[in-house]
Amino acid sequence: MPKKIPLRQCLGCREMKPKRELIRAVRSPEGEISLDFKGRKPGRGAYVCKSADCLRLARKARRLERALSCAIPDEVYERMEGEIAANE
């Protein structure tokens, strides 16, 4: 029997994709927002495709803020866009 591949929904394009193809945005127990490229950091997570377009769509619709249940400052979004651009 083949191994089951976990799927997650991208907050930008709203497509279901394998977990390994997405980047996890994490709100740590201390309230800090960061990107988790390995998928192992503790805290509340939300998933976005590895493209700046999906992050832009999620930001415009405030989907990350709803998923992580907190307000996200503009500096955090800019840092996230920079990290995604560096990893592309």
C-alpha beads as a LAMMPS data file, in Angstrom:
LAMMPS data file: protein, C-alpha beads

88 atoms
87 bonds

1 atom types
1 bond types

-500.0 500.0 xlo xhi
-500.0 500.0 ylo yhi
-500.0 500.0 zlo zhi

Masses

1 110.0

Atoms # bond

1 1 1 0.000 0.000 0.000
2 1 1 1.454 3.422 -0.941
3 1 1 2.251 5.877 1.824
4 1 1 -0.345 8.615 2.332
5 1 1 0.858 12.121 1.384
6 1 1 -0.428 14.852 3.725
7 1 1 -2.203 17.685 1.887
8 1 1 -2.625 21.276 3.034
9 1 1 -4.498 24.223 1.526
10 1 1 -2.562 27.279 0.341
11 1 1 -4.048 30.466 1.780
12 1 1 -3.242 32.380 -1.416
13 1 1 -4.524 30.275 -4.306
14 1 1 -6.716 28.036 -2.074
15 1 1 -5.446 24.838 -3.779
16 1 1 -4.768 21.599 -1.939
17 1 1 -1.107 20.643 -2.356
18 1 1 1.338 18.238 -0.726
19 1 1 2.636 19.653 2.551
20 1 1 6.275 19.552 1.367
21 1 1 5.519 21.901 -1.560
22 1 1 4.260 24.659 0.761
23 1 1 5.845 27.065 3.234
24 1 1 4.450 27.187 6.750
25 1 1 3.861 30.528 8.453
26 1 1 4.011 30.017 12.220
27 1 1 2.790 31.969 15.232
28 1 1 4.979 30.791 18.090
29 1 1 3.639 30.422 21.648
30 1 1 5.344 33.783 22.395
31 1 1 3.362 35.442 19.560
32 1 1 6.235 35.849 17.067
33 1 1 5.382 35.302 13.381
34 1 1 7.961 33.575 11.161
35 1 1 8.312 31.297 8.145
36 1 1 9.080 27.633 8.686
37 1 1 10.662 26.024 5.616
38 1 1 11.159 22.627 7.327
39 1 1 7.676 22.373 8.901
40 1 1 8.951 21.587 12.397
41 1 1 8.659 24.790 14.458
42 1 1 6.192 24.667 17.352
43 1 1 3.094 26.832 17.215
44 1 1 0.001 27.564 15.143
45 1 1 0.665 27.138 11.422
46 1 1 -0.809 28.228 8.109
47 1 1 0.438 27.254 4.663
48 1 1 1.321 29.322 1.575
49 1 1 2.805 28.304 -1.803
50 1 1 6.458 29.093 -2.442
51 1 1 5.526 32.097 -4.600
52 1 1 5.292 35.791 -3.792
53 1 1 1.951 35.943 -5.651
54 1 1 0.261 33.563 -3.208
55 1 1 1.630 35.493 -0.231
56 1 1 0.323 38.720 -1.802
57 1 1 -3.149 37.195 -2.279
58 1 1 -3.220 35.884 1.300
59 1 1 -2.141 39.322 2.581
60 1 1 -4.770 41.180 0.547
61 1 1 -7.600 38.981 1.831
62 1 1 -6.138 38.959 5.399
63 1 1 -6.197 35.151 5.377
64 1 1 -2.959 34.764 7.348
65 1 1 -4.301 37.008 10.099
66 1 1 -7.485 34.951 10.327
67 1 1 -5.654 31.617 10.251
68 1 1 -3.117 32.637 12.918
69 1 1 -5.681 34.590 15.004
70 1 1 -3.519 37.701 15.392
71 1 1 -2.689 40.989 13.694
72 1 1 0.380 40.815 11.475
73 1 1 2.433 44.019 11.018
74 1 1 3.641 45.112 7.558
75 1 1 7.290 44.510 8.518
76 1 1 6.558 40.799 8.996
77 1 1 4.972 40.539 5.526
78 1 1 7.969 42.331 3.974
79 1 1 10.381 39.976 5.733
80 1 1 8.338 36.971 4.548
81 1 1 8.401 38.241 0.942
82 1 1 12.177 38.677 1.200
83 1 1 12.647 35.149 2.529
84 1 1 10.480 33.669 -0.241
85 1 1 12.425 35.653 -2.892
86 1 1 15.710 34.384 -1.432
87 1 1 14.535 30.749 -1.588
88 1 1 13.113 30.884 -5.140

Bonds

1 1 1 2
2 1 2 3
3 1 3 4
4 1 4 5
5 1 5 6
6 1 6 7
7 1 7 8
8 1 8 9
9 1 9 10
10 1 10 11
11 1 11 12
12 1 12 13
13 1 13 14
14 1 14 15
15 1 15 16
16 1 16 17
17 1 17 18
18 1 18 19
19 1 19 20
20 1 20 21
21 1 21 22
22 1 22 23
23 1 23 24
24 1 24 25
25 1 25 26
26 1 26 27
27 1 27 28
28 1 28 29
29 1 29 30
30 1 30 31
31 1 31 32
32 1 32 33
33 1 33 34
34 1 34 35
35 1 35 36
36 1 36 37
37 1 37 38
38 1 38 39
39 1 39 40
40 1 40 41
41 1 41 42
42 1 42 43
43 1 43 44
44 1 44 45
45 1 45 46
46 1 46 47
47 1 47 48
48 1 48 49
49 1 49 50
50 1 50 51
51 1 51 52
52 1 52 53
53 1 53 54
54 1 54 55
55 1 55 56
56 1 56 57
57 1 57 58
58 1 58 59
59 1 59 60
60 1 60 61
61 1 61 62
62 1 62 63
63 1 63 64
64 1 64 65
65 1 65 66
66 1 66 67
67 1 67 68
68 1 68 69
69 1 69 70
70 1 70 71
71 1 71 72
72 1 72 73
73 1 73 74
74 1 74 75
75 1 75 76
76 1 76 77
77 1 77 78
78 1 78 79
79 1 79 80
80 1 80 81
81 1 81 82
82 1 82 83
83 1 83 84
84 1 84 85
85 1 85 86
86 1 86 87
87 1 87 88
